Amino acid sequence: MERSSNNYQFDPNVDKFAYVLNILAGHNAYEFIRINLSGALPSTTTLKNYNQNISLPLRECEFRFDLLKNYLGSIDSNYVFAEGSS
């Protein structure tokens, strides 16, 4: 495992949390939190690398309704939360 230039290594759970936080809060809010809590959250470059390495990376404007329908069926749910940014 390689270390980043700032020598921070994050637990995989922190990477997941940061990734979701970035999606739900938005880029500006994420950067504000990351800068004010120095060393607590990975950089946006690290998040981009994380996105490329997960099995189903998220891409803007790419909808996977079939996968969502299958997942909702597997957890016996008919509801989903969706967020849109302007």
FIFIDO-480921 format. One record per residue (C-alpha): residue number from 1; chain; residue in one letter; z, y, x. Coordinates in steps of 0.1 Angstrom, whole numbers, plus 5000, padded with zeros to 4 digits. Example, Ala and Ser with C-alpha at 12.3 -4.5 7.8 and 13.67 -1.06 7.14 Angstrom:
<num->1, cadena->A, residuo->a, w->5078, v->4955, u->5123>
<num->2, cadena->A, residuo->s, w->5071, v->4989, u->5137>
//
This chain:
<num->1, cadena->A, residuo->m, w->5000, v->5000, u->5000>
<num->2, cadena->A, residuo->e, w->4990, v->5034, u->5014>
<num->3, cadena->A, residuo->r, w->5012, v->5064, u->5013>
<num->4, cadena->A, residuo->s, w->4999, v->5097, u->5001>
<num->5, cadena->A, residuo->s, w->4999, v->5127, u->5024>
<num->6, cadena->A, residuo->n, w->5032, v->5140, u->5010>
<num->7, cadena->A, residuo->n, w->5049, v->5106, u->5015>
<num->8, cadena->A, residuo->y, w->5058, v->5101, u->4978>
<num->9, cadena->A, residuo->q, w->5054, v->5067, u->4962>
<num->10, cadena->A, residuo->f, w->5060, v->5063, u->4926>
<num->11, cadena->A, residuo->d, w->5072, v->5033, u->4905>
<num->12, cadena->A, residuo->p, w->5045, v->5020, u->4882>
<num->13, cadena->A, residuo->n, w->5065, v->5030, u->4852>
<num->14, cadena->A, residuo->v, w->5066, v->5066, u->4865>
<num->15, cadena->A, residuo->d, w->5028, v->5065, u->4868>
<num->16, cadena->A, residuo->k, w->5025, v->5053, u->4832>
<num->17, cadena->A, residuo->f, w->5048, v->5079, u->4820>
<num->18, cadena->A, residuo->a, w->5031, v->5107, u->4839>
<num->19, cadena->A, residuo->y, w->4997, v->5095, u->4826>
<num->20, cadena->A, residuo->v, w->5008, v->5096, u->4790>
<num->21, cadena->A, residuo->l, w->5026, v->5129, u->4795>
<num->22, cadena->A, residuo->n, w->4994, v->5144, u->4809>
<num->23, cadena->A, residuo->i, w->4974, v->5132, u->4779>
<num->24, cadena->A, residuo->l, w->4999, v->5143, u->4752>
<num->25, cadena->A, residuo->a, w->5011, v->5175, u->4768>
<num->26, cadena->A, residuo->g, w->4978, v->5186, u->4783>
<num->27, cadena->A, residuo->h, w->4969, v->5195, u->4818>
<num->28, cadena->A, residuo->n, w->4985, v->5229, u->4820>
<num->29, cadena->A, residuo->a, w->5019, v->5217, u->4807>
<num->30, cadena->A, residuo->y, w->5018, v->5187, u->4830>
<num->31, cadena->A, residuo->e, w->5011, v->5209, u->4860>
<num->32, cadena->A, residuo->f, w->5039, v->5233, u->4850>
<num->33, cadena->A, residuo->i, w->5064, v->5204, u->4848>
<num->34, cadena->A, residuo->r, w->5052, v->5187, u->4880>
<num->35, cadena->A, residuo->i, w->5054, v->5219, u->4900>
<num->36, cadena->A, residuo->n, w->5089, v->5228, u->4887>
<num->37, cadena->A, residuo->l, w->5102, v->5193, u->4893>
<num->38, cadena->A, residuo->s, w->5089, v->5189, u->4928>
<num->39, cadena->A, residuo->g, w->5085, v->5152, u->4937>
<num->40, cadena->A, residuo->a, w->5093, v->5139, u->4903>
<num->41, cadena->A, residuo->l, w->5057, v->5134, u->4890>
<num->42, cadena->A, residuo->p, w->5025, v->5123, u->4908>
<num->43, cadena->A, residuo->s, w->4996, v->5148, u->4914>
<num->44, cadena->A, residuo->t, w->4966, v->5149, u->4891>
<num->45, cadena->A, residuo->t, w->4946, v->5132, u->4918>
<num->46, cadena->A, residuo->t, w->4970, v->5103, u->4917>
<num->47, cadena->A, residuo->l, w->4967, v->5102, u->4879>
<num->48, cadena->A, residuo->k, w->4929, v->5101, u->4882>
<num->49, cadena->A, residuo->n, w->4932, v->5072, u->4907>
<num->50, cadena->A, residuo->y, w->4956, v->5054, u->4883>
<num->51, cadena->A, residuo->n, w->4931, v->5059, u->4854>
<num->52, cadena->A, residuo->q, w->4904, v->5043, u->4875>
<num->53, cadena->A, residuo->n, w->4926, v->5013, u->4884>
<num->54, cadena->A, residuo->i, w->4939, v->5004, u->4849>
<num->55, cadena->A, residuo->s, w->4920, v->4977, u->4829>
<num->56, cadena->A, residuo->l, w->4909, v->5001, u->4802>
<num->57, cadena->A, residuo->p, w->4905, v->5035, u->4817>
<num->58, cadena->A, residuo->l, w->4904, v->5065, u->4793>
<num->59, cadena->A, residuo->r, w->4874, v->5087, u->4793>
<num->60, cadena->A, residuo->e, w->4868, v->5118, u->4773>
<num->61, cadena->A, residuo->c, w->4847, v->5114, u->4741>
<num->62, cadena->A, residuo->e, w->4846, v->5076, u->4745>
<num->63, cadena->A, residuo->f, w->4858, v->5059, u->4713>
<num->64, cadena->A, residuo->r, w->4868, v->5022, u->4711>
<num->65, cadena->A, residuo->f, w->4874, v->5017, u->4675>
<num->66, cadena->A, residuo->d, w->4869, v->4979, u->4676>
<num->67, cadena->A, residuo->l, w->4896, v->4976, u->4702>
<num->68, cadena->A, residuo->l, w->4919, v->4998, u->4682>
<num->69, cadena->A, residuo->k, w->4913, v->4978, u->4651>
<num->70, cadena->A, residuo->n, w->4921, v->4946, u->4669>
<num->71, cadena->A, residuo->y, w->4953, v->4960, u->4684>
<num->72, cadena->A, residuo->l, w->4965, v->4974, u->4651>
<num->73, cadena->A, residuo->g, w->4959, v->4940, u->4635>
<num->74, cadena->A, residuo->s, w->4978, v->4923, u->4663>
<num->75, cadena->A, residuo->i, w->5009, v->4945, u->4657>
<num->76, cadena->A, residuo->d, w->5005, v->4944, u->4619>
<num->77, cadena->A, residuo->s, w->5001, v->4981, u->4616>
<num->78, cadena->A, residuo->n, w->4977, v->5003, u->4596>
<num->79, cadena->A, residuo->y, w->4986, v->5036, u->4611>
<num->80, cadena->A, residuo->v, w->4977, v->5054, u->4644>
<num->81, cadena->A, residuo->f, w->4985, v->5087, u->4659>
<num->82, cadena->A, residuo->a, w->4957, v->5108, u->4672>
<num->83, cadena->A, residuo->e, w->4958, v->5141, u->4690>
<num->84, cadena->A, residuo->g, w->4930, v->5165, u->4696>
<num->85, cadena->A, residuo->s, w->4929, v->5194, u->4720>
<num->86, cadena->A, residuo->s, w->4907, v->5225, u->4717>
//
